[in-house]
């Protein structure tokens, strides 16, 4: 079953409105306006504005040079080729790489044979594109505008849940790390990475909105996504290190403590991410993260023999990875407290009751 999202509905609405409005002019240039309207329904309002500007500039540039060349020299193949080269050079000179393809297309259409005169064709094509761009941009901004903040927060939550499941799955099986195949690790990490990539995509769209009240929230979201990536990397390092570290004498004694720390880190991550946009309601969290970081930042002792050197450093790598994970979460906590403006008690209660989404 195909899913028809809001953007598809808006595209159809913008095209239909443009067709009707351009038709009121009595000219037959609806198709150019409809194409412009469809392109203007971009993922964000800012992209719609950029698309509208690009469409207008491309039609002005292509229409001007195409019509002047035809009026001056006629529809000669060499003239058409030279005009296309000139338009490309202008786009290259001013760094308009995004406009090059559209401008060349407009130029060729203008220089092709028409039932109307070249000036009439160029003028009404431009009017049609203007109407379509304005309609598409307006519909995109006013009809069901996407709430990228809520969507991004939701995507971050899904990525975090997927990461937690992966971390706990690896943690529970560290008693026998060889039972976890490389294929399982890569497949599990790939699934989490897909969720993180989706959160990044939505965060990129969110960053295009320039609302002053969301500046701090955007910074927190971007850092939160980076932390998820770093935790994903570290749990893979912990598993890889455990393959050799299990031969160390200290491994059976140290492993339960590392497992408890990893499970605690999952709980701390959930608490931190569940209140990304509220002041710290859990004052004990920073201290717990700092304690985990310090407890695992150095090895317990030196290797007893040359044969134990490699397992020792693998074990040290596991310990340092736990410390690193606690450090990343701690830094995220500090960053969110610094980046976000003070929230009044009523707003805090509303946010807590609504949840992070």
VENNOR-V694844 format. One record per helix or strand of 3 or more residues. SS is the DSSP state (h for helix, s for strand). FROM is the first residue (numbers start at 0). TO is the last residue. If there is no record, write none. Layout:
SS	FROM	TO
SS	FROM	TO
This chain:
h	5	22
h	29	39
h	44	72
h	76	92
h	96	110
h	117	141
h	147	171
h	173	178
h	181	206
h	211	244
h	250	272
h	284	294
h	305	338
h	344	353
